[in-house]
Amino acid sequence: MLGEKTAQKLLFVWMIFLFLLSARLLLATRAGVLLGSLVIVGLTFRVTFRMVEHLVAGAWKLSGALAAQLIRRPAEVQDPDAKALESK
């Protein structure tokens, strides 16, 4: 069990080292910089879209709540003509 944990730690450190090495080599070239920039722009668009999506969902819920409040008015405010007809 102890040997497995050590092996996993070594593999994890090796994986991190390879990731950093490949990132360093990738960003050293123009194509790598372009690819990195495109990834950053893509992630930014995705986050922006999600934020706008949440804002629209919130506005939709708010408008639904306001509409429900407007629909549930007291009876005297809703139909003033009915009272006038009953008194005659």
Secondary structure, 3 states (H helix, E strand, C coil): CHHHHHHHHHHHHHHHHHHHHHHHHHHCCHHHHHHHHHHHHHHHHHHHHHHHHHHHHHHHHHHHHHHHHHHCCCHHHHCHHHHHHHHC
